């Protein structure tokens, strides 16, 4: 079967471009415990990595037995910022991948524009994505709905069937499939390979493999 040519690569941010998910999960566990919601590391990886705000908020509120205050996150913001400032790095191989790509690329994340830009700035990637950053705040529904990826593709002027999405979470992979795009599930971080597998999805564990995988998809 011949696939449509890949004309745009859409990257997720956290866990795909920057190695932030381990940091978030560690701080999340501490913060949620202080709020009266205890989670194991495995639970955080399964339910929180890549999840939209409404999903993980509901999980925290269910576990603590009452709603979260509207501004609950404000006292804890410095914990996240300090950890990211001290520890955040680029996912190994990403810079070489971006240098090797022969087609345009962009970024589409469930995170806010502010958090995306800060994390790209911390790792020296911001200039590479300037003007091509899409947030779930730009659309009605974030991942796992297809809205964000469809918005990114439309803005970049590429049909969905000619887009490839690089994701590290089941939510993102589901969104790519729902958008009619090919998914490349990166399992070199926290998410197990079996949680990313499925239709129109290539699963890989070394980011440096991506250019060759994309080249194979373009034939």
Secondary structure, 3 states (H helix, E strand, C coil): CCCCCCCEEEECCECCCECCHHHHHHHHHHHHHHCCCCCCHHHHHHHCCCCCHHHHHHHHHHHHCCCCCCCCCHHHHHHHHHHHHHHCCECCCHHHHHHHCCCEEEEEECCCHHHHHHHHHHCCCHHHHCCCEEEHHHCCCCCCCCHHHHHHHHHHCCCHHHEEEEECCHHHHHHHHHCCCEEEEECCCCCCHHHCCCCCEEEECCHHHHHHHHHHHCC
